[in-house]
């Protein structure tokens, strides 16, 4: 998926276009406390190695390499003092989360809202063809066309609202520093649609590889700011 996104943005000009990103969840006058959320892409899965778009729930397991990456990721994140842990309702995120959750002695909360962007009619098609199919609508979302719909799937309003609602649930649980295991497309497009300082060029130059992460500060009421983007983690 990361390779497909890089190819798409290079072709469509997203990396260099003048795109304005707003805070879709912002509102004035909120007294909600600041949160620091860490969105982590799952480790290598059998879906990744197949070369095919695979967004169905529950999805495939991690590969042997992916399990090693998950263990190494837990070591890298060991000093982050997370107070809550969440994962999408897909096997690959829950398996990636397991070593980190065990090391931090946390409970893993499954939140379907953090699942991958459903491919609809493009499910099972080659990732190499994503720029002419699956990713066409999400690229339009970044230009503000949230009504663009993936055929047989969701539009930008539905995608953004789903992730926003999942983050409200995180907030309701009084989590100030949660780690959230999600998916490359979900993390990149939601962050770019919502962070006030989103660097759109990273979609082409530094897409989210397996185990990559984005850290944002803010809250669902006031909006978000990216404070760290790790697109190419060294996980073996």
N, C-alpha and C positions, 0 to 999 in steps of 0.2 A: 504493500500500500504506500509506503513512504516513497519508493521509487516511482510509482505511478503518479503520486501527487507532484513530485519534482518535475516529471516530464510534462504533466498537464500545465503547471504554472509557467513553465518555460515556453510552452507552445501558445498559451492564451494570453500571456503578458501580465498575469496577475502579480508576478514578482516586481514589476516595474510600473504598473498602472497606479493612477492616483485614486486610491480607494480610501474612503473615510470609514473608520470603525467606531461604532457607538457603544454605549453601555445599555444593552437592551433591558437589563434588570434594574436600572437605576431609578431612584426616587429621592426627593429632597426631604430633609427633616427627620430621617430615621435615626434612632438612637442605638441601633444594633451595633454590637461590638465587632471589631475587626477580626477577620479570619485569615489564616494562611492555609491555602489548599494546595496539595501536591497531587497532580494528575499524572499517573504513571501508565505508560503503554505496556501491555503484556509482553512476556518473553516470546521467543520463537515458537510458533505452533505448526502443527501439520498442515494447517491451512496456508500458512506462509510458504512452506516448502512446496506445496502443490502448484503454486503460481496462479491459483484460481481465487476469485472473489468469494469469500465464505462469511456471510453475516447472519446465518440462521442460528437460533438458540436451540440447543446449548453449544453447538459448535465443537470443533476438534480439540484434542488434548495438546499439551506442549510436546515438542520433540525432546529427545535426550539432551540436546544442546540447550533447548529452552529451559529445562529443569536446572541445568548448571547455571544459566543466566539468572534464574530466579534466586538461586542460592547466593550468587555473587551480588545481586541487587540488594538482598537483605543485609549483606555486610556493608555495602556502600551507604545504606540508609539507616544504619544502626544507631547513629547519634542524633537523629532528627527529632526525637521526643514527640512523636505523634501521639495524639490522645484518642483517636478513633481510626478505624480502617473500614473501607468500603470497596466493593468490587461489583462489576456488572453481573448479570445473571448468565454469563457465558463461562464455560469451563476454563478457557485459557486465562482469563483474568483471575479467577479464584485460585487456580494452581500457581500462578505467578505470585499472588499475595501470600500464599501459605507460609513460606519461610520468613518473610518480614513480620507477619502477624505472630508467628511463634516466637521469634527473637524478641519482639516488643511485648509479648504476653497480652495481646489484644484480642478482642472478639472481632470476627469478620462479619460485617453487615452486607448482605446482598441487596443491591439497589438496581432494578432493571433499567432505570432511566439513564444509566451510564453505559449502556450497551452500544455496540457499533451501529453506525448509520446503515439502515437496512437497504440492501441493493435492489430490491424489487425485481424487475425484469432482467436485471444484469447479474443476478445471483448465479454463481457457477461459471461466469465468463472469465476469460484470461485477464489478470491484473494489467497486463501490457496494453490492453484495449480500454482501460478505464477512462482515459482522457476523451474518448469519443462516445462514452456511455455513462457509466456510473457517476463520474465526478463532474459532469457538465452542470447539473443543478447546484451542487454544493459550491462550485466556483462562482455561480451567479449570486449565491447567498452573500458572498463576501463583498459584492458590489451593491448590496442592499435589496436585491430582488428575492425577498423571502418567500414569494409565491411560487418560485420555480420548484417543480416537483420531480423527484426521481420516479420514472414510470413504474407504477405498481408499488410505490413506497410513499415516503413522507416529503413534505415541503420544508422550507427553512423555518417557518413559524412553528411547525410541529416539532421539529428537531430541537430548536432553541428552547422552546417551552418545556420540552421533556427534561432536558438537562437542568434547566433552571429549577424545575420542580424537585428534581433529585437533590439539588444543592440546598433548597429550602428544608428538605427533610434532614440533611446533614446538620444544618443550623438548628433545627428544632431539637436535635439531640445534644445541643450545647457543645458541639465539637469546634474547638478553636484552631486546631492544628491537625486536620485529618489527612490521611493518605488515601487516595482513591485510584484503584486499578481499573483502567478503562482501555480504550482502543485508539489507534493512531488517527483515524479519520475524525472520530468524536472529539478527541483532545484538540487537535489542530484547528478544526473548523469552529468549534465552540469558542476556544480561546481567541481566535482571530475575529470572531463576530462580537465578542464582549469586552475584551481588554481595551482600555483607553489608549494604551501605548503599544498596541500590537504592531510588530514589525512584519509586514506582509511578505517581505522578501524571503523570510525564513521558510515559507512554504516551498520555495524552489531551491534555496541554498542549504537549508538545514532541517529537512523534514524529520519527523519523529520515527526513529528506528526502534526496534524491539528493546524494551526496557528504558526508553527515553522518558523524560518527564518535563512538565511545565509547572512552575510554582507561581501562584497568584496571591496577592493580598487584596482584601476588600470584604464585601459581603453582598448577598443577593439584593439588598435594598439600595446600596450606594454605588455598586458596580465594582469593577476589578482592574487591577494593574498587574502586569507580568513582571516578576522580579527575577526569574531564572528560567532559561530555556535550554535544556540539555537534549539535543536531537540525536547525538551520536555517543551514547555511553559506552565505556569500555567494560564489557561484561563477559568477554570470552566467547 
